[in-house]
Amino acid sequence: MIDVLQRLIEALRNELQQYGEMLVLLDQQQELVMRRASDDLLQSVADVQAHCSVLQQARWHREQCQHAVAGALQISEDATFAEMCPRLPSDYQPLVMALVQENNELLVRVQQRSRQNHVLLSRSVEMMQRLINTLCPGGNGPVYSPDGNLSPTVLPACALYEAVG
């Protein structure tokens, strides 16, 4: 029992570390948007996407360890931490509950920062689209899909001399 519990604790710590690293990447990305560092921003988007895979792997590993502990406790594999913690050895309960709470709090922060960055990036793209439409008139305004997202617009092919004069 203690071995599987130790693996779960290590998996929770790893997941916490991965959320922390994702938060750092998202903070850096937000800074790049604010500085309008477009070249670095492209790399930042790739870094965030790559770290999403690392984070998913850490979450999957933690879930496997969680299932193993549930099995050792002879409860449902799908048991939540709220169901598992009271059945853990009393020495381990505070540590596991603290790690779960920290993971949940960091996950909320990562989700908030992701939404903020999404809004910032969307606004940047909208501003660039307006600039392009100003330079090359004749395109239609922004079109929104039924779910409220901005649909990509196809730019008309116009020659430079037509736009200038």
C-alpha positions as CSV (number, residue, x, y, z in Angstrom):
1,M,0.0,0.0,0.0
2,I,2.7,2.5,1.0
3,D,4.6,1.9,-2.3
4,V,1.5,2.8,-4.5
5,L,0.8,5.7,-2.2
6,Q,4.4,7.0,-2.6
7,R,4.0,6.8,-6.4
8,L,0.7,8.8,-6.2
9,I,2.4,11.5,-4.1
10,E,5.3,11.7,-6.6
11,A,2.8,11.9,-9.5
12,L,0.9,14.7,-7.7
13,R,4.1,16.6,-7.2
14,N,5.1,16.1,-10.9
15,E,1.7,17.3,-12.0
16,L,2.0,20.3,-9.7
17,Q,5.4,21.1,-11.3
18,Q,4.0,20.8,-14.8
19,Y,1.1,23.2,-14.0
20,G,3.7,25.6,-12.5
21,E,5.8,25.4,-15.7
22,M,2.7,26.0,-17.8
23,L,1.8,29.1,-15.8
24,V,5.3,30.4,-16.4
25,L,5.0,29.8,-20.1
26,L,1.6,31.5,-20.2
27,D,3.0,34.5,-18.3
28,Q,5.8,34.8,-20.7
29,Q,3.4,34.6,-23.6
30,Q,1.3,37.4,-22.1
31,E,4.3,39.5,-21.8
32,L,5.2,38.9,-25.4
33,V,1.7,39.9,-26.5
34,M,2.0,43.1,-24.5
35,R,5.4,43.9,-26.1
36,R,4.1,42.9,-29.5
37,A,7.0,40.6,-30.0
38,S,5.5,38.7,-32.9
39,D,8.5,36.5,-33.8
40,D,9.0,35.4,-30.2
41,L,5.2,35.0,-29.8
42,L,5.1,32.3,-32.5
43,Q,7.7,30.3,-30.6
44,S,5.8,30.9,-27.4
45,V,2.6,29.4,-28.9
46,A,4.6,26.3,-30.0
47,D,6.1,26.0,-26.5
48,V,2.7,26.2,-24.8
49,Q,1.3,23.6,-27.2
50,A,4.3,21.3,-26.5
51,H,3.9,21.7,-22.8
52,C,0.2,20.8,-23.1
53,S,1.4,17.3,-24.1
54,V,3.7,17.0,-21.2
55,L,1.0,18.2,-18.9
56,Q,-1.5,15.6,-20.3
57,Q,1.1,12.9,-19.8
58,A,1.6,13.9,-16.2
59,R,-2.2,14.0,-15.6
60,W,-2.6,10.6,-17.1
61,H,0.2,9.1,-15.0
62,R,-1.3,10.7,-11.8
63,E,-4.7,9.2,-12.7
64,Q,-3.1,5.7,-13.2
65,C,-1.5,6.1,-9.7
66,Q,-4.8,7.2,-8.3
67,H,-6.5,4.1,-9.7
68,A,-3.8,1.9,-8.2
69,V,-4.3,3.5,-4.7
70,A,-8.1,3.1,-5.0
71,G,-7.5,-0.6,-5.9
72,A,-5.2,-1.0,-2.9
73,L,-7.9,0.5,-0.7
74,Q,-10.4,-1.8,-2.3
75,I,-12.7,0.9,-3.5
76,S,-13.9,1.9,-6.9
77,E,-11.1,2.8,-9.4
78,D,-13.0,6.0,-10.2
79,A,-13.0,7.1,-6.6
80,T,-12.3,10.8,-6.1
81,F,-9.7,12.1,-3.7
82,A,-12.5,13.2,-1.4
83,E,-13.5,9.6,-1.2
84,M,-10.0,8.2,-1.0
85,C,-8.3,10.5,1.5
86,P,-10.2,9.5,4.6
87,R,-9.2,5.9,3.9
88,L,-5.5,6.6,3.6
89,P,-3.1,6.1,6.5
90,S,-3.5,9.1,8.8
91,D,0.2,10.1,8.3
92,Y,-0.4,10.6,4.6
93,Q,-3.8,12.3,4.5
94,P,-2.6,15.9,5.1
95,L,0.1,15.6,2.4
96,V,-2.2,14.1,-0.2
97,M,-5.0,16.6,0.5
98,A,-2.5,19.6,0.4
99,L,-1.1,18.4,-3.0
100,V,-4.6,17.9,-4.4
101,Q,-5.6,21.4,-3.3
102,E,-2.5,23.0,-4.7
103,N,-3.0,21.2,-8.0
104,N,-6.6,22.4,-8.2
105,E,-5.6,26.0,-7.4
106,L,-2.8,26.0,-9.9
107,L,-5.1,24.4,-12.5
108,V,-7.6,27.3,-12.0
109,R,-4.8,29.9,-12.4
110,V,-3.6,28.1,-15.6
111,Q,-7.2,28.1,-17.0
112,Q,-7.6,31.8,-16.2
113,R,-4.3,32.8,-17.7
114,S,-5.1,30.7,-20.8
115,R,-8.4,32.5,-21.3
116,Q,-6.7,35.9,-20.8
117,N,-4.1,35.0,-23.4
118,H,-6.7,33.8,-25.8
119,V,-8.6,37.1,-25.5
120,L,-5.3,39.1,-26.0
121,L,-4.3,37.0,-29.0
122,S,-7.8,37.3,-30.5
123,R,-7.8,41.1,-30.1
124,S,-4.4,41.2,-31.8
125,V,-5.6,39.2,-34.8
126,E,-8.8,41.4,-35.0
127,M,-6.6,44.6,-35.0
128,M,-4.4,43.1,-37.7
129,Q,-7.4,42.1,-39.8
130,R,-8.7,45.7,-39.6
131,L,-5.3,47.0,-40.7
132,I,-5.3,44.7,-43.6
133,N,-8.8,45.7,-44.6
134,T,-7.8,49.3,-44.4
135,L,-4.8,48.7,-46.7
136,C,-6.8,46.6,-49.1
137,P,-10.4,47.8,-49.1
138,G,-13.3,45.9,-50.6
139,G,-13.4,43.0,-48.2
140,N,-16.4,42.4,-46.1
141,G,-16.4,43.2,-42.4
142,P,-15.9,40.5,-39.7
143,V,-18.3,37.6,-40.0
144,Y,-19.3,35.7,-36.9
145,S,-20.3,32.1,-36.9
146,P,-23.5,30.9,-35.1
147,D,-21.5,30.0,-32.0
148,G,-20.1,33.5,-31.7
149,N,-16.6,32.9,-33.0
150,L,-15.1,35.2,-35.6
151,S,-14.9,33.4,-38.9
152,P,-11.8,33.8,-41.0
153,T,-12.2,36.2,-43.9
154,V,-10.6,35.7,-47.2
155,L,-8.7,38.7,-48.4
156,P,-9.5,39.9,-51.9
157,A,-6.6,39.9,-54.3
158,C,-5.9,43.5,-55.1
159,A,-2.9,44.9,-56.8
160,L,-0.8,47.5,-55.0
161,Y,-1.7,50.2,-57.7
162,E,-5.4,49.6,-57.1
163,A,-5.0,50.2,-53.3
164,V,-2.9,53.2,-53.8
165,G,-4.8,55.0,-56.3
